Amino acid sequence: MESAEQISEILKLANSKKIPVIPRGAGTGLSGMAVPAKGGIVLDLSHMNKILKISIEDRLAIVQPGVVYADLEKALAPHGFFFPPDPASGTVCTLGGNVATNAGGVKGAKYGTTRDYVLALQVVLPDGRIMRTGSKAIKSVSGYDLTRLFVGSEGTLGVVTEITLKINPRPPVTTTALATFDDLEDAGRAVSQIMHSGIIPSVLEILGRHTIVAINQNMDLNLPEVDAMLLVETDGYTREEAEYQMEKVIGVFNNNNPKEVKKARSLQDAEELWKARKSAYAVLARIKSHFVLEDVTVPMGKVADLLKGVEEISRKQGIQIATFGHAGDGNLHPQILYDGYDPDQVKRMEAASADLFKLAIDLGGTLTGEHGIGLSKAPYMGLEHDPVAMDVMRSIKKILDPNNILNPGKMALDG
Ligand SMILES: Cc1cc2nc3c(=O)[nH]c(=O)nc-3n(C[C@H](O)[C@H](O)[C@H](O)COP(=O)(O)OP(=O)(O)OC[C@H]3O[C@@H](n4cnc5c(N)ncnc54)[C@H](O)[C@@H]3O)c2cc1C
């Protein structure tokens, strides 16, 4: 695809023949979002990959949907600016995919997610009409917020063909530290106290015991095998600003019985401290033949409860679950490791996922903080959203897509 007009023609035809159309960026979605569940046309948007404009004075970038996240970062770097959501898949995923899934990443606690940066969109509706939403102004309260309706809509309401993004000046200084805790309660308290300390770290990551043990078994890092490890980064426009925040964090660590606290003295030190966190996903992915990476998210004060609950589920279902994630915004990644060729283990994995979703909702959280609903979490939508909310979502889908041609079968909208 190369233009909104081409996509409009395809959608008009598909709508008249009731053929499903599935928008696709890079296909890195983790809940089956771009899978053509009911057949149809897969609309590859990766060739619409031009950065149309970068305006520092207006603090925005205008891009086509197929631009890869990292390519925008590269283009912004010489201006000293960045687009903060920073998904871990940033070197491959597209900005259209980021908008459609409301992608986020390690900097979510301080900088929010894609939703917080989308100022305006061009969207092709299922009947082929081309619509513009929002404006290039940083502030607007004009009319219903149609832009936000499309952010996170997983390709079910329209095809995004142009995106106007707010961008930020990049704080040039970062500081990094790591703390380990023998007791999960201490780590959980440290997370809450950091949030009470008057600063917001740019990164606050957690690794649970099973993840640490797995990393030790597969890499030469010799990590202490503790209940929890916290990795923190503070940033600022001056060294003093970043260091002031880090002092607060280290004060909190020291008040909560850490086994060890390490502060990076150089960029190389910082890279060493990041090694365990950066290797977690790949190490865990190699342990069993199959894995499911969940992304349940809870209020920040409940992170320790979520970690404890995950361990109970792992014991109850007799299946290995290793957890790491973004303690700073309550978004954890329990990675369920199983043998997909063993029907009994598949059943246990499914039961563990269902238990995890219930736990997150019971703790006041959500099924998904990053990876979206797609196919895999569709059966659980009713756990989180009451019947009225589900009815409103389905009504919106019906108004925009009465023939249900756009990405059907996703997000439990078909009912
Ligand atoms: C190793 C790995 C790490 C990851 N880390 C993160 C992470 O840190 N944070 C995070 O949020 N996600 C993460 N993800 C998930 C994934 O990368 C994101 O969901 C990403 O935003 C998907 O982008 P994509 O271009 O691959 O979209 P796709 O997978 O192609 O599509 C995703 C959804 O968006 C829709 N879509 C795509 N483009 C458009 C468009 N132009 N208009 C309308 N709908 C569209 C599709 O129909 C589909 O429903 C990770 C995935 C992997 C494999």
Ligand as a Chemical Component Dictionary entry (heavy atoms), coordinates in Angstrom:
data_LIG
# 
_chem_comp.id                   LIG 
_chem_comp.type                 NON-POLYMER 
_chem_comp.pdbx_formal_charge   0 
_chem_comp.three_letter_code    LIG 
# 
loop_
_chem_comp_atom.comp_id 
_chem_comp_atom.atom_id 
_chem_comp_atom.alt_atom_id 
_chem_comp_atom.type_symbol 
_chem_comp_atom.charge 
_chem_comp_atom.model_Cartn_x 
_chem_comp_atom.model_Cartn_y 
_chem_comp_atom.model_Cartn_z 
_chem_comp_atom.pdbx_ordinal 
LIG C1  C1  C 0 10.236 -9.195 21.174 1  
LIG C2  C2  C 0 9.012  -8.332 21.314 2  
LIG C3  C3  C 0 9.021  -7.323 22.256 3  
LIG C4  C4  C 0 7.884  -6.505 22.400 4  
LIG N1  N1  N 0 7.919  -5.491 23.320 5  
LIG C5  C5  C 0 6.862  -4.667 23.450 6  
LIG C6  C6  C 0 6.901  -3.599 24.387 7  
LIG O1  O1  O 0 7.886  -3.363 25.073 8  
LIG N2  N2  N 0 5.797  -2.814 24.476 9  
LIG C7  C7  C 0 4.685  -3.019 23.710 10 
LIG O2  O2  O 0 3.712  -2.258 23.833 11 
LIG N3  N3  N 0 4.630  -4.023 22.827 12 
LIG C8  C8  C 0 5.684  -4.853 22.665 13 
LIG N4  N4  N 0 5.631  -5.878 21.754 14 
LIG C9  C9  C 0 4.413  -6.091 20.956 15 
LIG C10 C10 C 0 4.400  -5.357 19.591 16 
LIG O3  O3  O 0 5.713  -5.105 19.134 17 
LIG C11 C11 C 0 3.603  -4.061 19.673 18 
LIG O4  O4  O 0 2.252  -4.376 19.921 19 
LIG C12 C12 C 0 3.693  -3.205 18.400 20 
LIG O5  O5  O 0 3.029  -1.975 18.639 21 
LIG C13 C13 C 0 3.073  -3.864 17.171 22 
LIG O6  O6  O 0 3.511  -3.146 16.017 23 
LIG P1  P1  P 0 3.512  -3.850 14.580 24 
LIG O7  O7  O 0 3.943  -2.845 13.579 25 
LIG O8  O8  O 0 4.301  -5.096 14.614 26 
LIG O9  O9  O 0 1.972  -4.183 14.408 27 
LIG P2  P2  P 0 1.260  -5.534 13.946 28 
LIG O10 O10 O 0 1.646  -6.662 14.833 29 
LIG O11 O11 O 0 1.447  -5.724 12.497 30 
LIG O12 O12 O 0 -0.257 -5.157 14.237 31 
LIG C14 C14 C 0 -0.723 -5.006 15.536 32 
LIG C15 C15 C 0 -2.179 -4.541 15.510 33 
LIG O13 O13 O 0 -2.228 -3.233 14.976 34 
LIG C16 C16 C 0 -3.076 -3.190 13.838 35 
LIG N5  N5  N 0 -2.449 -2.241 12.901 36 
LIG C17 C17 C 0 -1.158 -2.212 12.487 37 
LIG N6  N6  N 0 -0.953 -1.155 11.699 38 
LIG C18 C18 C 0 -2.139 -0.490 11.604 39 
LIG C19 C19 C 0 -2.576 0.680  10.929 40 
LIG N7  N7  N 0 -1.762 1.410  10.193 41 
LIG N8  N8  N 0 -3.874 1.042  11.052 42 
LIG C20 C20 C 0 -4.727 0.331  11.819 43 
LIG N9  N9  N 0 -4.369 -0.788 12.482 44 
LIG C21 C21 C 0 -3.083 -1.181 12.374 45 
LIG C22 C22 C 0 -3.145 -4.622 13.333 46 
LIG O14 O14 O 0 -4.347 -4.873 12.651 47 
LIG C23 C23 C 0 -3.080 -5.384 14.628 48 
LIG O15 O15 O 0 -4.358 -5.435 15.210 49 
LIG C24 C24 C 0 6.739  -6.724 21.590 50 
LIG C25 C25 C 0 6.767  -7.741 20.623 51 
LIG C26 C26 C 0 7.872  -8.542 20.492 52 
LIG C27 C27 C 0 7.855  -9.601 19.436 53 
# 
loop_
_chem_comp_bond.comp_id 
_chem_comp_bond.atom_id_1 
_chem_comp_bond.atom_id_2 
_chem_comp_bond.value_order 
_chem_comp_bond.pdbx_ordinal 
LIG C1  C2  SING 1  
LIG C2  C3  SING 2  
LIG C2  C26 DOUB 3  
LIG C3  C4  DOUB 4  
LIG C4  N1  SING 5  
LIG C4  C24 SING 6  
LIG N1  C5  DOUB 7  
LIG C5  C6  SING 8  
LIG C5  C8  SING 9  
LIG C6  O1  DOUB 10 
LIG C6  N2  SING 11 
LIG N2  C7  SING 12 
LIG C7  O2  DOUB 13 
LIG C7  N3  SING 14 
LIG N3  C8  DOUB 15 
LIG C8  N4  SING 16 
LIG N4  C9  SING 17 
LIG N4  C24 SING 18 
LIG C9  C10 SING 19 
LIG C10 O3  SING 20 
LIG C10 C11 SING 21 
LIG C11 O4  SING 22 
LIG C11 C12 SING 23 
LIG C12 O5  SING 24 
LIG C12 C13 SING 25 
LIG C13 O6  SING 26 
LIG O6  P1  SING 27 
LIG P1  O7  DOUB 28 
LIG P1  O8  SING 29 
LIG P1  O9  SING 30 
LIG O9  P2  SING 31 
LIG P2  O10 DOUB 32 
LIG P2  O11 SING 33 
LIG P2  O12 SING 34 
LIG O12 C14 SING 35 
LIG C14 C15 SING 36 
LIG C15 O13 SING 37 
LIG C15 C23 SING 38 
LIG O13 C16 SING 39 
LIG C16 N5  SING 40 
LIG C16 C22 SING 41 
LIG N5  C17 SING 42 
LIG N5  C21 SING 43 
LIG C17 N6  DOUB 44 
LIG N6  C18 SING 45 
LIG C18 C19 SING 46 
LIG C18 C21 DOUB 47 
LIG C19 N7  SING 48 
LIG C19 N8  DOUB 49 
LIG N8  C20 SING 50 
LIG C20 N9  DOUB 51 
LIG N9  C21 SING 52 
LIG C22 O14 SING 53 
LIG C22 C23 SING 54 
LIG C23 O15 SING 55 
LIG C24 C25 DOUB 56 
LIG C25 C26 SING 57 
LIG C26 C27 SING 58 
# 
